[in-house]
Amino acid sequence: MYPFLRMFKSMFVIRKAPKLDLFDTHVSHHMCWPWDIDFWMELNNGRTLTLYDLGRLPAGQRAGMYGPMRDNKWGMTVAGTCIRYRQRVRMFDKVEIRTRMLGWDKRFFYMDQSMWKTNGACSSHAVLRMALTDKNGIVDPQKLMDCLKPGAESPDLPDWVQKWIEAEDHRPWPPFKTD
């Protein structure tokens, strides 16, 4: 089940936090609870992505994205994720999640998230592409940026993100289906 109570707590905690500039880093703190673990007694890989939600959604709130989204009846969805796991997170480990916007193109926002253990080791790192949507499909991210910061331009995306975008463009869709 989705951790709605944890999300409400995350959103409540940041309500008095200072506004976040588009490219500032939002930092949030979390704990790996018994319901977050898998058979190997470590943070489940799917739950890692859910914990990243708990960092990303408050970051969007602090950046002021949700007012214009609500006013324009826009939604936001994850359109792709590339994640790298490097250190185990065990039950009751505390972690820090760092979330920042990398930029955008004509279709997607690109965000960078990393999870850090208290010993300073990075346990995982993800880059996500997020689609702004309405009832007709994907909305150009520049429309939201113009609401937040008229005339704002995306910085150049890092080379490694550009290569991921290119790889995704060559990936077949729909995938091969066997019977």
Secondary structure, 3 states (H helix, E strand, C coil): CCCHHHHHHHHHHHHHCCCCCCCCCEEEEEECCHHHECCCCEECHHHHHHHHHHHHHHHHHHCCCHHHHHHHCCEEEEEEEEEEECCCCECCCEEEEEEEEEEECCCCEEEEEEEEECCCCEEEEEEEEEEEEECCEEECHHHHHHHHCCCCCCCCCCHHHHHHHHHHHHCCCCCCCCC
